[in-house]
Amino acid sequence: MIRDLELAFVKIHILYHAEKEEVFGIGLMEELGSHGYEIGPGTLYPTLAKLEKGSFLNCKTRTVDHKQRKYYRITPKGRELLDKMREKIEELYQEVIKQK
């Protein structure tokens, strides 16, 4: 159950960072790690693929140091979802944290 809840937060983090700038797998793993999420490629890359398949992220492939790297950016549909999640997060924060 904890992993399911954490994965929901991970998806929100991905959308948030993809809204600010292009993101890629290794960079996301490092960023998520700084927030205490231990996420490996076996979880991250399928999550990115699902977000892309759902049209929440766009993906562009570029060659970096002779290797293919996928860069992700939020789509309008992803931004709409992120905005809805911000509302839900604010509501949850007010209920769970502010009114302890």
Secondary structure, DSSP 8 states (H G I E B T S, - for coil): -HHHHHHHHHHHHHHHHHHHS-B-HHHHHHHHHHTT----HHHHHHHHHHHHHTTSEEEEEEEETTEEEEEEEE-HHHHHHHHHHHHHHHHHHIIIIIT-
